[in-house]
């Protein structure tokens, strides 16, 4: 008797599992989404603002077609993890860090669109200089 485990081959792992014999397992036909109307440029630079206003919430758990890398400090990461755990413990909301960041960005951009110069984003960026350090008063 061989001590080697018998493992399935690639053909068994990647075989098609749906058939016409079991219609309950068939997936509904995929229809391509209809293209959304693109906002027409107003000439005053408000096209980007309109695009952000169309999605006031983070995108949630969907497949995303763009990726960025953001570096955070250890303290920022710890605060984010504590917020994530608090959302889970006190509010029964299970979210990953990506969704937490997407929601935070959506809230910040909505506030910026609504309040402009008086937004939290502008106020905080005025306090923090262009090099990331706090400006001297």
Secondary structure, DSSP 8 states (H G I E B T S, - for coil): ---S-----HHHHT-----TT-GGG-----------------SSS-HHHHHHHH--S---SS--S--------HHHHHHHHHHHHHHHHHH-----HHHHHHHHHHHHHHHHHHHGGGSHHHHHHHHB-TTSSB---
